[in-house]
Amino acid sequence: VISFFLINQWYSSQNQEKLLKNIQNEASFETSMKDVVQNFSVSNRDIPLVHYADSQNPTEKTGMGVLSQGSFITIKNKDVPKKVVIFNGKQNLNMDLIFQSDEGFCFYSESIESQLVTAFLPQFKQIPVALVPCIGEEKSFLTGVYQNQKITLSNQAKEDSIVFVESGKTYLPIGIYSAKAKKFQLLSSFDLLRDFLAFKYIEAKDVKDKEIFYVLENDYQQIVFSNLGGAIAEINLPFKSENNKSIVLPVQIDRLIQNKFPYEASFPLAQAYGVNSKGEIVNYTSKVGGYYPLLRRDLLGKDGKKSFDIQSRFYALNLIYNGSSFNKSPYKMTRMERDLIEFEGVEQGRKIIKTYRLPKEDKAPYSLILSLRIDGSTKDLYLASGIPEVELVGGSGAPQLQYAQIKKEHTLVEKVKLPKATVVESLGDIAYVANSNGYFGLMLSSLHKDSSGYATAFIPGDIAPSRLSILPYDQYPKGQYPGYEIMIPLDPNQKTYDFAFYAGPVEENVLLLADKGIASSYKDPGFKESQTYYGFFSFISEPFANFLFLLMKMFYAVTKSWGFSIILLTVAMRIMLYPFNSWATKANLKSQEVQPKMQAIQEKFKKDPQRLQQEMMKLYKEHNINPFAGFLPLLIQIPFMIGMFDLLKSTFQLRGASFIPGWINNLSMPDTLFSWSYPLPLIGTSFHLLPILVALVMLWQQRLNTPKIKTEEMTDTQRQQQTIGTIFTVAFPIMFYNFASGLNLYWFFSTLFAILQQIVTKKIKEKKLG
């Protein structure tokens, strides 16, 4: 009894402590919220509401809304007009409905190409907001605080409202608030609206005129450090040559930017300092070309002037606090050697020392060690990965976020769903996080104690654009290529930290060397496990892709050509799957033999479907034909086919690998026979021959599989089958037109070998019968 009493008292005390802590946290948040909104008040004068009417009845005012940066937004749940007249006082405006959400948010504009300007909000930071209910009765609007995708209000909202945030002398919409559901939604969370959004960065600009750059370089990396936050502004990977150990090859985009925009192809972009062979700090000479920019960086036009300035908030290995970086004042560079640089700064009462080291003797390729010391509170501090440049995989971007955990001495790597805003996850001990663009990755690992979770962030392309956006004719619009960040929290109980940072190719052997090199002085980070395959069915295809890649590497060891390796791998697959393909071919030939009898039955019983089915089944039984025989081999091949597709889309070795110079210059991108400057619909700026060859062999295969019957003698079913076959033959080349040349090369030879197998099987059968 005494024991139960003591246990009960202990649990009661624990619950009391938790309750008291929650009350204290709530009180603390309410106090901080009051501080944030204390001098923040918004009225109709700041965000003026205007009337609008349905264009079909322009004299009768329907409701009210807000004119925002040339667009009109309102909330209306029923009878939403497609066209409206906006009463602007000076002159009426006619606008069309561009977007409507289920929650009633409506976006109107004069052009379908118009964009709605919204604010890019810092992670975690408390920001004052105003709720505009679109009813025109409020003299002053309800205020509240936004933090981490949630809103806390000073009073209860009575009406559904559009939420605004102050940006200089204007106010920008950021989302909508449902009064009934007490729920806030960011505008960027609406998938169909995201293409129409233009983001504006609302934090104070960097002190860019005081920015100084420093360069550390080895055979694998050119790393450009900034004194703003002591963070990394650029990571440039040298192209493979006799003078270095890099495995990165140039691709068409690299050559195009170097030829058309040589200033943008400068490495580093700005004047910087480096260390010469004598250990002296000297001016670093910038080079044009010769590198791949792994991080998104400033954009320079043809005249060398900046067309876009990347804020230092998005630099790699930046310290993040309440969504803002510690870079409002420059850090001091206190020490610099050929393989080491150190920065010291003071931020919000904290003294921060960041020391970067390149591994000795290049033991850990594409790697960097960061030692961090913070004198002061480290609570709510995060270390950011940076934002990778866009890499086209199969013609489109392939961003991916991952985290790794050690369980039972095994590294388990999980993919993270790409965020639409900022997401904070607490999943226990995290060995490392990874942020990749398809062929290259940024990986960050705490070397002493695993991190307790991670945070991810969506970074709009308008805020941190890709270098692709400088290409003419808006081929790669900024908004269509957003970036993503992944961050790890600092342990609040520590003052000193060591981190391993990998920035390079996602390639098995290189990752293994990096792991071994780091493990020689610290723990093994396990970066090798981050290598993965892309695709909707990668969880099925991965074991098959691994097996096929093993074969392809064996063929490469013999041929020294990845193109020939793909062809030999195609042959190997045809041999492995020969029994199933042979079965399908024989079944198809047998079906063609009884085609006249099938045609007669279809004609005789075309008005009696039940009898037709009975007679057809009887015919199949007499001639030992299984109507589904052709489908079973296809089902068996599907995992191999998907594995092959994922393998050819995800293999770093194919990036920049040439097969036939002047035509197939990069097996990871479409082939180019010739090109032009202005992009054409569906075709783009290049003529790809391989998809046309694929279409021709598929057409040949379809003709072989189609019985030689005159069109007028065909039944309706046969005509439908012929039409479907023709449609597929035309549709596949269109689908494959922008596929990687390695994929099209595989598909061409796979179809060609299937045709040859069918012809040989048919001749063998004819010889036996003859």
Secondary structure, DSSP 8 states (H G I E B T S, - for coil): -HHHHHHHHHHHHHHHHHHHHHHHHHHHHHHHHHHHHTT---BTTTS-EEEEEETTSTTSEEEEEEEETTEEEEE--SS--SEEEEE-SSS-EEEEEEEE-TT-EEEEESSTT--EEEEE--SS--EEEEEE-SSS--SB-EEEEEETTEEEESS---S-EEEEEEETTEEEEEEEEETTTTEEEEGGG-GGGGGGEEEEE-S----GGG--EEEEE-SS-EEEEESBTT-EEEEEEEB--TTS---B---HHHHHHHHH-TTTTEESSS-EEEE-TTS-EEEE--EESSEEE-B---EE-TTS-EEE---GGGSBT-EEETTEES-SSB-EEEEEETTEEEEEEEETTEEEEEEEE--GGG-STTEEEEEEEEES--TTEEEE---B---EETTEE--EEEEEEEETTEEEEEEE---SSEEEEEEEEE-EEEEE-SSEEEEEEESSS-EEEEEEEEE-TTTS--GGGGSGGGSS-GGGS-EEEEEEE--TT-SEEEEEEEEEE--HHHHHHHHHHHHTTS----GGGG----STTHHHHHHHHHHHHHHHHHHHHHHS-HHHHHHHHHHHHHHHTHHHHHHHHHHHHHHHHTHHHHHHHHHHTTT-HHHHHHHHHHHHHHTT--TTTTHHHHHHHHHHHHHHHHHHHH-GGGTT--SBTTTB--TTS---SEEEEEEETTTEEEE-SHHHHHHHHHHHHHHHHS----GGG--HHHHHHHHHHHHHHHHHHHHHTTS-HHHHHHHHHHHHHHHHHHHHHHHHHHHHH-
